[in-house]
């Protein structure tokens, strides 16, 4: 308790919080720098931001007015196309790594393959836009799009092959189970003539 009372007294009689300097006498100012009465503080130099339109394309649209576009906006579309290509490669890697021995894995592979082909189409649209912007980068972007699309179709054909094989295996197991459950008394009798005349019931 005495320690708490001492702390309370120190807080009560301690130095007051610093106040704003405007309108206070010089002796009450607590900052280190105190200008003289006739001294003027140096004015802060204002920085001026200048904008040039050397790298911009100005279009006077009859409906939307003046439109300012960057001449280097094709770089952002190249970056987007590369991001899409990386996502597509990751999807294809996931599809290849999935085991095709289970039916749900095959369903997931079909879904991811559809997503991969969709991303390839988006990458192709980026190449079309780059062609409209007269950028030569559309050549390798379209090549990347075609390569990923071809790889996606190869993966789709492989998944389809596993799907057909799995279906055939399931059908064969069903036939085996049906044969094992069949009553042997209802099995067909061979109607060919026997080796012994007394066993030949077709006579």
Backbone as a printed PyTorch tensor [residue, N CA C, xyz], in Angstrom:
tensor([[[  0.8090,  -1.2170,   0.0000],
         [  0.0000,   0.0000,   0.0000],
         [  0.8470,   1.2740,   0.0000]],

        [[  1.9130,   1.3690,   0.8320],
         [  2.7240,   2.6050,   0.7770],
         [  3.3220,   2.8460,  -0.6020]],

        [[  3.6970,   1.7590,  -1.2830],
         [  4.2790,   1.9340,  -2.6170],
         [  3.2440,   2.4900,  -3.5840]],

        [[  2.0050,   2.0140,  -3.4760],
         [  0.9540,   2.5260,  -4.3500],
         [  0.6560,   3.9840,  -4.0760]],

        [[  0.6650,   4.3680,  -2.7790],
         [  0.4350,   5.7750,  -2.4400],
         [  1.5560,   6.6590,  -2.9730]],

        [[  2.7910,   6.1570,  -2.9210],
         [  3.9150,   6.9430,  -3.4360],
         [  3.8000,   7.1430,  -4.9340]],

        [[  3.3940,   6.0940,  -5.6460],
         [  3.2160,   6.2220,  -7.0930],
         [  2.0990,   7.1930,  -7.4290]],

        [[  1.0230,   7.1720,  -6.6410],
         [ -0.0850,   8.0980,  -6.8870],
         [  0.3420,   9.5390,  -6.6560]],

        [[  1.1490,   9.7820,  -5.6320],
         [  1.6280,  11.1430,  -5.3710],
         [  2.5500,  11.6310,  -6.4780]],

        [[  3.4100,  10.7310,  -6.9600],
         [  4.3060,  11.1220,  -8.0600],
         [  3.5230,  11.4710,  -9.3090]],

        [[  2.4660,  10.7190,  -9.5780],
         [  1.6580,  10.9990, -10.7630],
         [  0.8980,  12.3040, -10.6180]],

        [[  0.4760,  12.6210,  -9.3750],
         [ -0.3040,  13.8440,  -9.1650],
         [  0.5650,  15.0850,  -9.2290]],

        [[  1.7660,  15.0030,  -8.6320],
         [  2.6330,  16.1810,  -8.5660],
         [  3.7440,  16.1560,  -9.6130]],

        [[  3.6560,  15.2550, -10.5510],
         [  4.6740,  15.1790, -11.5870],
         [  4.5010,  16.2860, -12.6060]],

        [[  5.3920,  16.3420, -13.6030],
         [  5.2940,  17.3940, -14.6320],
         [  4.0470,  17.2090, -15.4750]],

        [[  3.4530,  18.3240, -15.8150],
         [  2.2330,  18.2820, -16.6160],
         [  2.5630,  17.8810, -18.0460]],

        [[  1.5710,  17.3850, -18.7380],
         [  1.7670,  16.9810, -20.1300],
         [  2.0440,  18.1960, -20.9980]],

        [[  2.8440,  17.9890, -22.0220],
         [  3.2020,  19.0890, -22.9210],
         [  1.9700,  19.5770, -23.6520]],

        [[  1.8120,  20.8860, -23.6870],
         [  0.6780,  21.4810, -24.3780],
         [  1.1320,  22.1160, -25.6750]],

        [[  0.1850,  22.5350, -26.4690],
         [  0.5190,  23.1960, -27.7270],
         [  1.2260,  24.5100, -27.4560]],

        [[  2.1310,  24.8900, -28.3470],
         [  2.9440,  26.0820, -28.1430],
         [  2.2140,  27.3680, -28.5030]],

        [[  1.1630,  27.2500, -29.2920],
         [  0.4860,  28.4720, -29.7390],
         [ -0.2220,  29.1430, -28.5660]],

        [[  0.0390,  30.4360, -28.3970],
         [ -0.6560,  31.2110, -27.3780],
         [ -0.1070,  31.0580, -25.9770]],

        [[  1.0540,  30.4400, -25.7970],
         [  1.6410,  30.2700, -24.4680],
         [  2.8800,  31.1540, -24.3520]],

        [[  3.1650,  31.6590, -23.1700],
         [  4.3730,  32.4830, -22.9910],
         [  5.6360,  31.6830, -23.2470]],

        [[  6.7320,  32.4000, -23.5060],
         [  7.9900,  31.7320, -23.8270],
         [  8.4990,  30.8950, -22.6630]],

        [[  8.2920,  31.3770, -21.4410],
         [  8.8190,  30.6420, -20.2950],
         [  8.0630,  29.3490, -20.0340]],

        [[  6.8500,  29.2460, -20.5650],
         [  6.0730,  28.0250, -20.3650],
         [  6.2530,  27.0160, -21.4990]],

        [[  6.9870,  27.4160, -22.5190],
         [  7.2060,  26.4840, -23.6190],
         [  8.2400,  25.4430, -23.2080]],

        [[  7.9290,  24.2010, -23.4490],
         [  8.7810,  23.1080, -22.9870],
         [  9.6540,  22.5160, -24.0900]],

        [[  9.5330,  22.9990, -25.3170],
         [ 10.3570,  22.4700, -26.3970],
         [ 11.7420,  23.0940, -26.3550]],

        [[ 12.7010,  22.4110, -26.9590],
         [ 14.0720,  22.9170, -26.9620],
         [ 14.2120,  24.1580, -27.8290]],

        [[ 13.5300,  24.1630, -28.9620],
         [ 13.6710,  25.2890, -29.8860],
         [ 12.6120,  26.3320, -29.5740]],

        [[ 13.0460,  27.5230, -29.1880],
         [ 12.1370,  28.6350, -28.9140],
         [ 12.5740,  29.8200, -29.7600]],

        [[ 11.8590,  30.1240, -30.8070],
         [ 12.2720,  31.2550, -31.6600],
         [ 12.1180,  32.5880, -30.9320]],

        [[ 12.9260,  33.5320, -31.3610],
         [ 12.8400,  34.8720, -30.7940],
         [ 11.5340,  35.5310, -31.2160]],

        [[ 11.2680,  36.6770, -30.5740],
         [  9.9950,  37.3380, -30.8450],
         [  9.9200,  37.8480, -32.2800]],

        [[ 11.0330,  38.3730, -32.8070],
         [ 11.0220,  38.9060, -34.1650],
         [ 11.5370,  37.8910, -35.1900]],

        [[ 11.9350,  36.7340, -34.7210],
         [ 12.4720,  35.7230, -35.6410],
         [ 11.3330,  34.9700, -36.3050]],

        [[ 11.4950,  34.7120, -37.5620],
         [ 10.5000,  33.9580, -38.3180],
         [ 11.0500,  32.5700, -38.6380]],

        [[ 10.2260,  31.6160, -38.4400],
         [ 10.6410,  30.2450, -38.7470],
         [ 10.7250,  30.0660, -40.2610]],

        [[ 11.6930,  29.3080, -40.7310],
         [ 11.8120,  29.1180, -42.1910],
         [ 10.6080,  28.3680, -42.7410]],

        [[ 10.1580,  28.8230, -43.8670],
         [  8.9950,  28.1900, -44.4940],
         [  9.3820,  26.8220, -45.0520]],

        [[  8.4850,  25.8950, -44.9120],
         [  8.7220,  24.5370, -45.4100],
         [  8.5280,  24.5330, -46.9190]],

        [[  9.5180,  24.0280, -47.5940],
         [  9.4420,  24.0010, -49.0500],
         [  8.4730,  22.9130, -49.5030]],

        [[  7.5370,  23.3010, -50.2950],
         [  6.5440,  22.3630, -50.7990],
         [  7.0860,  21.6610, -52.0420]],

        [[  7.0130,  20.3340, -52.0170],
         [  7.4670,  19.5700, -53.1850],
         [  6.3650,  19.5490, -54.2340]],

        [[  6.7530,  19.7290, -55.4470],
         [  5.8070,  19.7750, -56.5550],
         [  5.9600,  18.5030, -57.3770]],

        [[  4.8620,  17.7900, -57.5350],
         [  4.8740,  16.5620, -58.3290],
         [  4.5090,  16.8950, -59.7680]],

        [[  5.3570,  16.4830, -60.6560],
         [  5.1300,  16.7330, -62.0720],
         [  4.7950,  15.4200, -62.7710]],

        [[  3.8560,  15.4950, -63.6700],
         [  3.4250,  14.3190, -64.4190],
         [  3.5880,  14.5960, -65.9050]],

        [[  4.2930,  13.7150, -66.5470],
         [  4.4540,  13.8260, -67.9950],
         [  3.6910,  12.7010, -68.6720]],

        [[  3.3160,  12.9290, -69.8890],
         [  2.5270,  11.9630, -70.6390],
         [  3.3480,  11.3440, -71.7760]],

        [[  4.6540,  11.2140, -71.5450],
         [  5.4880,  10.6210, -72.5800],
         [  5.1860,   9.1420, -72.7640]],

        [[  4.8790,   8.4490, -71.6490],
         [  4.6020,   7.0150, -71.7010],
         [  3.1070,   6.7180, -71.6880]],

        [[  2.3160,   7.6960, -72.0550],
         [  0.8670,   7.5200, -72.0210],
         [  0.2870,   7.6990, -73.4150]],

        [[ -0.8410,   7.0770, -73.6040],
         [ -1.5770,   7.1840, -74.8680],
         [ -2.9080,   7.8630, -74.5750]],

        [[ -3.1030,   9.0260, -75.1470],
         [ -4.3000,   9.8200, -74.8890],
         [ -5.3070,   9.5640, -76.0070]],

        [[ -6.5000,   9.1460, -75.6070],
         [ -7.5660,   8.8320, -76.5620],
         [ -8.7450,   9.7590, -76.2730]],

        [[ -9.1920,  10.4630, -77.2760],
         [-10.3710,  11.3250, -77.1550],
         [-11.5950,  10.5340, -77.6140]],

        [[-12.2510,   9.9210, -76.6520],
         [-13.4100,   9.0880, -76.9570],
         [-14.6490,   9.9750, -77.0600]],

        [[-15.4890,   9.7560, -78.0740],
         [-16.6710,  10.6300, -78.2110],
         [-17.7010,  10.4440, -77.1100]],

        [[-17.6910,   9.2850, -76.4510],
         [-18.6880,   9.0230, -75.4160],
         [-18.1190,   9.1890, -74.0160]],

        [[-16.9100,   8.6640, -73.7810],
         [-16.3260,   8.6780, -72.4410],
         [-15.3570,   9.8380, -72.2250]],

        [[-15.1230,  10.6370, -73.2320],
         [-14.2250,  11.7700, -73.0730],
         [-12.7740,  11.3740, -73.2700]],

        [[-11.8950,  12.0680, -72.5830],
         [-10.4560,  11.8210, -72.7080],
         [-10.0490,  10.6320, -71.8420]],

        [[ -9.3940,   9.6670, -72.4600],
         [ -8.9340,   8.4640, -71.7690],
         [ -7.4190,   8.4070, -71.8970]],

        [[ -6.7420,   8.2320, -70.7710],
         [ -5.2850,   8.1540, -70.7510],
         [ -4.8930,   6.7180, -70.4110]],

        [[ -4.1740,   6.0860, -71.3080],
         [ -3.7390,   4.7030, -71.1290],
         [ -2.2190,   4.6360, -71.2070]],

        [[ -1.6570,   3.7350, -70.4400],
         [ -0.2070,   3.5590, -70.4510],
         [  0.2150,   2.7740, -71.6890]],

        [[  1.3540,   3.1630, -72.2410],
         [  1.8760,   2.4390, -73.3950],
         [  2.4640,   1.0850, -73.0050]],

        [[  2.7330,   0.9040, -71.7380],
         [  3.3570,  -0.3300, -71.2660],
         [  2.3700,  -1.2120, -70.5040]],

        [[  1.0920,  -1.0530, -70.7890],
         [  0.1090,  -1.8870, -70.0960],
         [  0.1650,  -3.3400, -70.5530]],

        [[  0.8510,  -3.5960, -71.6690],
         [  0.9870,  -4.9820, -72.1270],
         [  1.8070,  -5.8110, -71.1450]],

        [[  2.6660,  -5.1380, -70.3600],
         [  3.4840,  -5.8770, -69.4010],
         [  2.6240,  -6.5260, -68.3220]],

        [[  1.5780,  -5.8340, -67.9080],
         [  0.6940,  -6.4140, -66.8900],
         [ -0.0410,  -7.6390, -67.4330]],

        [[ -0.4000,  -7.5980, -68.7250],
         [ -1.0830,  -8.7560, -69.3070],
         [ -0.1280,  -9.9270, -69.5010]],

        [[  1.1310,  -9.6350, -69.7660],
         [  2.1220, -10.7150, -69.8350],
         [  2.2800, -11.3670, -68.4670]],

        [[  2.3210, -10.5510, -67.4210],
         [  2.4320, -11.0990, -66.0640],
         [  1.2150, -11.9440, -65.7170]],

        [[  0.0290, -11.4780, -66.0960],
         [ -1.1830, -12.2580, -65.8170],
         [ -1.1640, -13.5880, -66.5650]],

        [[ -0.7280, -13.5520, -67.8130],
         [ -0.6660, -14.7910, -68.5900],
         [  0.3300, -15.7790, -67.9810]],

        [[  1.4450, -15.2780, -67.4930],
         [  2.4260, -16.1640, -66.8640],
         [  1.8920, -16.7390, -65.5550]],

        [[  1.1600, -15.9350, -64.7920],
         [  0.5340, -16.4550, -63.5710],
         [ -0.4610, -17.5670, -63.9070]],

        [[ -1.2510, -17.3460, -64.9620],
         [ -2.2030, -18.3780, -65.3760],
         [ -1.4840, -19.6460, -65.8220]],

        [[ -0.3640, -19.4800, -66.5170],
         [  0.3950, -20.6560, -66.9560],
         [  0.9460, -21.4330, -65.7640]],

        [[  1.4290, -20.7230, -64.7530],
         [  1.9310, -21.4060, -63.5570],
         [  0.8120, -22.1420, -62.8240]],

        [[ -0.3570, -21.5100, -62.7400],
         [ -1.5030, -22.1780, -62.1100],
         [ -1.8900, -23.4230, -62.9000]],

        [[ -1.8410, -23.3170, -64.2220],
         [ -2.1940, -24.4560, -65.0720],
         [ -1.2090, -25.6030, -64.8900]],

        [[  0.0700, -25.2860, -64.8150],
         [  1.0800, -26.3280, -64.6010],
         [  0.8670, -27.0090, -63.2470]],

        [[  0.5160, -26.2200, -62.2340],
         [  0.2490, -26.8080, -60.9170],
         [ -0.9620, -27.7370, -60.9620]],

        [[ -2.0130, -27.3410, -61.6850],
         [ -3.1920, -28.2010, -61.8060],
         [ -2.8510, -29.5110, -62.5080]],

        [[ -2.0740, -29.4230, -63.5800],
         [ -1.7050, -30.6390, -64.3120],
         [ -0.8440, -31.5510, -63.4390]],

        [[  0.0510, -30.9590, -62.6470],
         [  0.8760, -31.7720, -61.7480],
         [  0.0190, -32.4830, -60.7040]],

        [[ -1.0020, -31.7980, -60.2000],
         [ -1.8990, -32.4310, -59.2220],
         [ -2.6750, -33.5750, -59.8720]],

        [[ -3.1320, -33.3610, -61.1100],
         [ -3.8910, -34.4150, -61.8040],
         [ -3.0210, -35.6460, -62.0280]],

        [[ -1.7790, -35.4280, -62.4400],
         [ -0.8860, -36.5620, -62.6970],
         [ -0.5670, -37.3080, -61.4050]],

        [[ -0.4460, -36.5840, -60.3050],
         [ -0.0750, -37.2240, -59.0420],
         [ -1.2240, -37.9930, -58.3960]],

        [[ -2.4530, -37.7340, -58.8180],
         [ -3.5910, -38.4410, -58.2190],
         [ -3.6030, -39.9060, -58.6570]],

        [[ -3.9390, -40.7650, -57.7160],
         [ -4.0660, -42.1890, -58.0330],
         [ -5.3810, -42.4340, -58.7670]],

        [[ -5.3110, -43.2040, -59.8420],
         [ -6.4960, -43.4570, -60.6680],
         [ -7.1520, -44.7980, -60.3480]],

        [[ -6.8390, -45.3590, -59.1960],
         [ -7.4330, -46.6440, -58.8220],
         [ -8.7440, -46.4840, -58.0640]],

        [[ -9.0750, -45.2720, -57.6800],
         [-10.3210, -45.0120, -56.9630],
         [-11.2270, -44.1450, -57.8290]],

        [[-12.5180, -44.3870, -57.6730],
         [-13.4800, -43.6790, -58.5190],
         [-13.5330, -42.1890, -58.1950]],

        [[-13.4470, -41.8320, -56.9120],
         [-13.5270, -40.4090, -56.5560],
         [-12.2990, -39.6470, -57.0500]],

        [[-11.1440, -40.3200, -57.1190],
         [ -9.9610, -39.6610, -57.6800],
         [-10.1290, -39.3820, -59.1700]],

        [[-10.8010, -40.2870, -59.8550],
         [-11.0590, -40.0610, -61.2850],
         [-12.0100, -38.8850, -61.4740]],

        [[-13.0200, -38.7800, -60.6050],
         [-13.9460, -37.6400, -60.6890],
         [-13.2020, -36.3290, -60.4360]],

        [[-12.3310, -36.3200, -59.4260],
         [-11.5340, -35.1190, -59.1390],
         [-10.6190, -34.7870, -60.3170]],

        [[-10.0740, -35.8140, -60.9550],
         [ -9.2060, -35.5850, -62.1160],
         [ -9.9780, -34.9440, -63.2610]],

        [[-11.2120, -35.4010, -63.4840],
         [-12.0330, -34.7860, -64.5330],
         [-12.2990, -33.3060, -64.2230]],

        [[-12.6080, -33.0060, -62.9660],
         [-12.9010, -31.6150, -62.5880],
         [-11.6650, -30.7320, -62.7640]],

        [[-10.5180, -31.2200, -62.2910],
         [ -9.2900, -30.4350, -62.4150],
         [ -8.8500, -30.2930, -63.8700]],

        [[ -9.1240, -31.3080, -64.6810],
         [ -8.7860, -31.2010, -66.1030],
         [ -9.6330, -30.1300, -66.7800]],

        [[-10.9140, -30.0720, -66.4280],
         [-11.7590, -29.0000, -66.9600],
         [-11.2710, -27.6260, -66.5400]],

        [[-10.8450, -27.5050, -65.2740],
         [-10.2960, -26.2270, -64.8110],
         [ -9.0090, -25.8810, -65.5550]],

        [[ -8.1820, -26.8860, -65.8180],
         [ -6.9330, -26.6520, -66.5460],
         [ -7.1960, -26.1690, -67.9690]],

        [[ -8.1440, -26.7840, -68.6410],
         [ -8.4690, -26.3440, -70.0030],
         [ -9.0640, -24.9360, -70.0030]],

        [[ -9.8270, -24.6080, -68.9730],
         [-10.3750, -23.2520, -68.8690],
         [ -9.2700, -22.2170, -68.6800]],

        [[ -8.3000, -22.5360, -67.8290],
         [ -7.1740, -21.6210, -67.6180],
         [ -6.3540, -21.4680, -68.8980]],

        [[ -6.2210, -22.5480, -69.6590],
         [ -5.5150, -22.4570, -70.9460],
         [ -6.2500, -21.5170, -71.9030]],

        [[ -7.5690, -21.5670, -71.8830],
         [ -8.3490, -20.6630, -72.7320],
         [ -8.1670, -19.2100, -72.2910]],

        [[ -8.1290, -18.9680, -70.9860],
         [ -7.8820, -17.6050, -70.4900],
         [ -6.5070, -17.1080, -70.9310]],

        [[ -5.5320, -17.9840, -70.8790],
         [ -4.1890, -17.6100, -71.3300],
         [ -4.1990, -17.2730, -72.8240]],

        [[ -4.9870, -18.0090, -73.5870],
         [ -5.1170, -17.7060, -75.0180],
         [ -5.7700, -16.3410, -75.2340]],

        [[ -6.7500, -15.9990, -74.4010],
         [ -7.3740, -14.6770, -74.5070],
         [ -6.3740, -13.5660, -74.1900]],

        [[ -5.4670, -13.8200, -73.2490],
         [ -4.4030, -12.8450, -72.9780],
         [ -3.5210, -12.6570, -74.2080]],

        [[ -3.2380, -13.7540, -74.9030],
         [ -2.4360, -13.6510, -76.1270],
         [ -3.1720, -12.8480, -77.1990]],

        [[ -4.4830, -13.0370, -77.2990],
         [ -5.2690, -12.2680, -78.2720],
         [ -5.2290, -10.7790, -77.9390]],

        [[ -5.3600, -10.4500, -76.6600],
         [ -5.3080,  -9.0440, -76.2590],
         [ -3.9330,  -8.4420, -76.5220]],

        [[ -2.8860,  -9.2040, -76.2630],
         [ -1.5340,  -8.7120, -76.5520],
         [ -1.3340,  -8.4970, -78.0510]],

        [[ -1.9540,  -9.3390, -78.8550],
         [ -1.8860,  -9.1370, -80.3060],
         [ -2.5870,  -7.8430, -80.7080]],

        [[ -3.7070,  -7.5470, -80.0590],
         [ -4.4110,  -6.2980, -80.3460],
         [ -3.6170,  -5.0790, -79.8810]],

        [[ -2.8210,  -5.2590, -78.8210],
         [ -1.9720,  -4.1660, -78.3460],
         [ -0.6780,  -4.0410, -79.1460]],

        [[ -0.5280,  -4.8750, -80.1790],
         [  0.6440,  -4.8490, -81.0690],
         [  1.9350,  -5.1220, -80.3070]],

        [[  1.8510,  -6.0890, -79.4050],
         [  3.0290,  -6.5180, -78.6590],
         [  3.4450,  -7.8950, -79.1600]],

        [[  4.7440,  -8.0460, -79.4130],
         [  5.2340,  -9.3210, -79.9330],
         [  5.2420, -10.4250, -78.8840]],

        [[  4.9140, -10.0930, -77.6570],
         [  4.8870, -11.1160, -76.6080],
         [  3.7340, -12.1000, -76.7870]],

        [[  2.7860, -11.7850, -77.6850],
         [  1.6690, -12.7090, -77.8990],
         [  2.1480, -14.0210, -78.5020]],

        [[  3.3220, -14.0160, -79.1320],
         [  3.8060, -15.2330, -79.7880],
         [  4.1120, -16.3240, -78.7640]],

        [[  4.9120, -15.9850, -77.7420],
         [  5.2430, -17.0270, -76.7660],
         [  4.1140, -17.2620, -75.7770]],

        [[  3.2500, -16.2740, -75.5590],
         [  2.0950, -16.5160, -74.6850],
         [  1.1320, -17.4990, -75.3490]],

        [[  0.9110, -17.3340, -76.6470],
         [  0.0470, -18.2840, -77.3570],
         [  0.6830, -19.6690, -77.4130]],

        [[  2.0220, -19.7270, -77.5340],
         [  2.6990, -21.0300, -77.5320],
         [  2.5430, -21.7280, -76.1800]],

        [[  2.6750, -20.9590, -75.1090],
         [  2.4860, -21.5370, -73.7720],
         [  1.0520, -22.0140, -73.5910]],

        [[  0.0950, -21.2290, -74.0860],
         [ -1.3110, -21.6190, -73.9820],
         [ -1.5880, -22.9020, -74.7590]],

        [[ -1.0460, -22.9940, -75.9730],
         [ -1.2580, -24.2030, -76.7750],
         [ -0.5960, -25.4190, -76.1320]],

        [[  0.5830, -25.2320, -75.5580],
         [  1.2860, -26.3560, -74.9220],
         [  0.5210, -26.8790, -73.7130]],

        [[  0.0570, -25.9710, -72.8710],
         [ -0.6920, -26.4060, -71.6890],
         [ -2.0300, -27.0350, -72.0740]],

        [[ -2.6610, -26.5170, -73.1370],
         [ -3.9170, -27.1200, -73.5880],
         [ -3.6800, -28.5300, -74.1280]],

        [[ -2.6070, -28.7080, -74.9110],
         [ -2.2920, -30.0430, -75.4270],
         [ -1.9730, -31.0110, -74.2940]],

        [[ -1.2250, -30.5350, -73.3120],
         [ -0.9200, -31.3880, -72.1610],
         [ -2.1810, -31.7300, -71.3770]],

        [[ -3.1100, -30.7790, -71.3010],
         [ -4.3780, -31.0510, -70.6300],
         [ -5.1900, -32.1180, -71.3440]],

        [[ -5.1970, -32.0900, -72.6900],
         [ -5.9180, -33.1180, -73.4410],
         [ -5.2530, -34.4880, -73.2820]],

        [[ -3.9260, -34.5120, -73.2030],
         [ -3.2300, -35.7890, -72.9750],
         [ -3.5990, -36.3610, -71.6100]],

        [[ -3.6280, -35.5010, -70.6070],
         [ -4.0080, -35.9520, -69.2640],
         [ -5.4620, -36.4120, -69.2430]],

        [[ -6.3280, -35.7160, -70.0010],
         [ -7.7300, -36.1240, -70.0790],
         [ -7.8680, -37.5020, -70.7180]],

        [[ -7.1180, -37.7500, -71.7930],
         [ -7.1710, -39.0640, -72.4340],
         [ -6.6560, -40.1590, -71.4990]],

        [[ -5.6280, -39.8360, -70.7440],
         [ -5.1000, -40.8190, -69.7890],
         [ -6.1160, -41.1120, -68.6910]],

        [[ -6.7660, -40.0760, -68.1930],
         [ -7.7960, -40.2820, -67.1710],
         [ -8.9550, -41.1050, -67.7190]],

        [[ -9.3390, -40.8360, -68.9750],
         [-10.4120, -41.6100, -69.6070],
         [-10.0190, -43.0750, -69.7400]],

        [[ -8.7680, -43.3320, -70.0470],
         [ -8.3010, -44.7160, -70.1640],
         [ -8.3980, -45.4350, -68.8290]],

        [[ -7.9680, -44.7700, -67.7690],
         [ -8.0840, -45.3740, -66.4410],
         [ -9.5460, -45.5720, -66.0560]],

        [[-10.4030, -44.6470, -66.4670],
         [-11.8250, -44.7560, -66.1430],
         [-12.4380, -45.9760, -66.8150]],

        [[-12.1160, -46.1940, -68.0910],
         [-12.6460, -47.3600, -68.8120],
         [-12.1180, -48.6520, -68.2010]],

        [[-10.8390, -48.6790, -67.8670],
         [-10.2580, -49.8820, -67.2630],
         [-10.9070, -50.1880, -65.9230]],

        [[-11.1220, -49.1570, -65.1290],
         [-11.7570, -49.3740, -63.8290],
         [-13.1870, -49.8620, -63.9880]],

        [[-13.9010, -49.3400, -64.9860],
         [-15.2730, -49.7940, -65.2380],
         [-15.2940, -51.2560, -65.6700]],

        [[-14.3740, -51.6380, -66.5350],
         [-14.3130, -53.0400, -66.9710],
         [-13.9810, -53.9710, -65.8080]],

        [[-13.0880, -53.5490, -64.9460],
         [-12.7480, -54.3810, -63.7850],
         [-13.9580, -54.5450, -62.8680]],

        [[-14.7000, -53.4660, -62.6620],
         [-15.8930, -53.5620, -61.8190],
         [-16.9340, -54.4870, -62.4350]],

        [[-17.1160, -54.4040, -63.7520],
         [-18.0850, -55.2800, -64.4130],
         [-17.6600, -56.7410, -64.3170]],

        [[-16.3750, -57.0130, -64.4560],
         [-15.9070, -58.4010, -64.3450],
         [-16.1110, -58.9400, -62.9360]],

        [[-15.8740, -58.0940, -61.9330],
         [-16.1170, -58.5370, -60.5550],
         [-17.6010, -58.7930, -60.3140]],

        [[-18.4540, -57.9790, -60.9100],
         [-19.8950, -58.2050, -60.7600],
         [-20.3020, -59.5320, -61.3890]],

        [[-19.7480, -59.8290, -62.5630],
         [-20.0770, -61.1080, -63.2080],
         [-19.5610, -62.2880, -62.3920]],

        [[-18.3900, -62.1390, -61.8080],
         [-17.8510, -63.2190, -60.9770],
         [-18.7160, -63.4530, -59.7480]],

        [[-19.1650, -62.3640, -59.1270],
         [-20.0330, -62.5260, -57.9590],
         [-21.3720, -63.1430, -58.3490]],

        [[-21.8950, -62.7440, -59.5120],
         [-23.1680, -63.3190, -59.9550],
         [-23.0210, -64.8060, -60.2550]],

        [[-21.8940, -65.2160, -60.8200],
         [-21.6650, -66.6330, -61.1160],
         [-21.5110, -67.4490, -59.8430]],

        [[-20.8390, -66.9000, -58.8610],
         [-20.6340, -67.6360, -57.6130],
         [-21.9260, -67.7950, -56.8250]],

        [[-22.8640, -66.8630, -56.9900],
         [-24.1320, -66.9510, -56.2660],
         [-25.1790, -67.7710, -57.0060]],

        [[-24.8990, -68.2230, -58.2100],
         [-25.8830, -68.9600, -59.0000],
         [-26.0630, -70.3780, -58.4420]],

        [[-27.2820, -70.8370, -58.4170],
         [-27.5900, -72.1860, -57.9380],
         [-27.0820, -73.1990, -58.9590]],

        [[-26.2700, -74.1400, -58.4910],
         [-25.6990, -75.1340, -59.3920],
         [-26.7540, -76.0650, -59.9790]],

        [[-27.8980, -76.1890, -59.3230],
         [-28.9580, -77.0450, -59.8550],
         [-29.5960, -76.4460, -61.0970]],

        [[-29.4180, -75.1290, -61.2730],
         [-29.9830, -74.4670, -62.4440],
         [-28.9620, -74.2860, -63.5550]],

        [[-27.7860, -74.8850, -63.3930],
         [-26.7610, -74.7470, -64.4190],
         [-27.1550, -75.5400, -65.6580]],

        [[-26.7030, -75.0930, -66.8050],
         [-27.0670, -75.7350, -68.0720],
         [-26.4050, -77.1070, -68.1910]],

        [[-27.0830, -78.0030, -68.9020],
         [-26.5970, -79.3710, -69.0990],
         [-26.0590, -79.4940, -70.5100]],

        [[-24.9260, -80.1430, -70.6320],
         [-24.3260, -80.3260, -71.9410],
         [-25.1720, -81.3040, -72.7540]],

        [[-25.6220, -80.8750, -73.9220],
         [-26.4880, -81.7150, -74.7550],
         [-25.7490, -82.4950, -75.8160]],

        [[-24.4260, -82.5240, -75.7710],
         [-23.6730, -83.2790, -76.7760],
         [-23.7150, -84.7750, -76.4560]],

        [[-23.5960, -85.6620, -77.4740],
         [-23.6300, -87.1150, -77.2140],
         [-22.4950, -87.5480, -76.3040]],

        [[-22.7760, -88.5210, -75.4170],
         [-21.7810, -88.9980, -74.4810],
         [-20.8280, -89.9950, -75.1130]],

        [[-19.8370, -90.3770, -74.3430],
         [-18.8720, -91.3540, -74.8280],
         [-19.4360, -92.7790, -74.8170]],

        [[-20.4510, -93.0160, -73.9890],
         [-21.0140, -94.3630, -73.8680],
         [-22.4610, -94.3480, -74.3430]],

        [[-22.8490, -95.3490, -75.0710],
         [-24.2250, -95.3580, -75.6210],
         [-25.2980, -95.3220, -74.5510]],

        [[-25.0640, -95.9840, -73.4080],
         [-26.1080, -95.9860, -72.3850],
         [-26.2480, -94.6340, -71.6890]],

        [[-25.2580, -93.7690, -71.8420],
         [-25.3380, -92.4300, -71.2550],
         [-25.8450, -91.3890, -72.2450]],

        [[-26.0880, -91.8200, -73.4750],
         [-26.5170, -90.8720, -74.5020],
         [-28.0170, -90.6690, -74.3760]],

        [[-28.4270, -89.5880, -73.7170],
         [-29.8580, -89.3550, -73.4930],
         [-30.5160, -88.6700, -74.6830]],

        [[-29.7220, -88.2380, -75.6490],
         [-30.3250, -87.5840, -76.8130],
         [-30.8080, -88.5840, -77.8480]],

        [[-30.5230, -89.8500, -77.6530],
         [-30.9090, -90.8550, -78.6340],
         [-32.3960, -91.1330, -78.5690]]])
